[in-house]
Amino acid sequence: MKKTIAMAILLLNAGCGAGDFKFEEVREAIAIVESNGNDNAVGDNGRAFGRYQIWESYVTDVNRIAGTTFSHKDAHDPQKAAYMVEVYLTHYGQVYQRKTGNRPSSEVLCRIHNGGPNGWKKEATVKYWKKCRRVLNRQMAGDFIAAR
């Protein structure tokens, strides 16, 4: 199982979908939207921790998927939290691909992070995606300016 997750993460890091942002950029956009990158953030009435605002149920799911033993407090650790987000989005990105026949886009991944495994089809996650898209577009504009 861990080998499968590692391979899927490598593929996801290669690019989310044709012409789309790289996974690292998507993960960074999520961190900015969720907490402005604050590893000590606590939100949602004490239920969401760290820069990605990870809930305990998210951690439980990651542990089930990857065979890990993270605690909810590990969401405050930037490396552990980043790994949890990779595992979660890789897994549910693969589920999305099996269901739809399409590679997960940055929109799909952001909406899954915000709304759970089926977040990509929930109307409630559209506003969240628009926030992430604005951050991604600023990142891309910054990369373009830096390359000039």
QUIWOBEL-V675758 format. One record per backbone hydrogen bond with DSSP energy under -0.5 kcal/mol. CO is the residue of the C=O (numbers start at 0). NH is the residue of the N-H. Records with the same first field share a line. If there is no record, write none. Layout:
# QUIWOBEL-V675758
CO = NH ; NH
This chain:
# QUIWOBEL-V675758
0 = 4
1 = 5
2 = 6
3 = 7
4 = 8
5 = 9
6 = 10
7 = 11
8 = 12
9 = 13
10 = 14
11 = 14 ; 22
16 = 19
20 = 15
21 = 24 ; 25
22 = 26
23 = 27
24 = 28
25 = 29
26 = 30
27 = 31
28 = 32
29 = 33
30 = 34 ; 35 ; 36
31 = 35
34 = 37
36 = 38
37 = 40
40 = 49
42 = 46 ; 47
43 = 46
46 = 55
47 = 42
48 = 53
49 = 52
53 = 48
54 = 57 ; 58
55 = 59
56 = 60
57 = 61
58 = 62
59 = 63
60 = 64
61 = 65
62 = 66
70 = 73
71 = 74
72 = 75
73 = 76
75 = 77
76 = 80
77 = 81
78 = 82
79 = 83
80 = 84
81 = 85
82 = 86
83 = 87
84 = 88
85 = 89
86 = 90
87 = 91
88 = 92
89 = 93
90 = 94
91 = 95
92 = 96
93 = 97
94 = 98
95 = 99
96 = 100
104 = 108
105 = 109
106 = 110
107 = 111
108 = 112
109 = 113
110 = 114
111 = 115
115 = 118
117 = 120
118 = 121
121 = 124
122 = 125
124 = 128
125 = 129
126 = 130
127 = 131
128 = 132
129 = 133
130 = 134
131 = 135
132 = 136
133 = 137
134 = 138
135 = 139
136 = 140
137 = 141
138 = 142
139 = 143
140 = 144
141 = 145
142 = 146
143 = 147
144 = 147
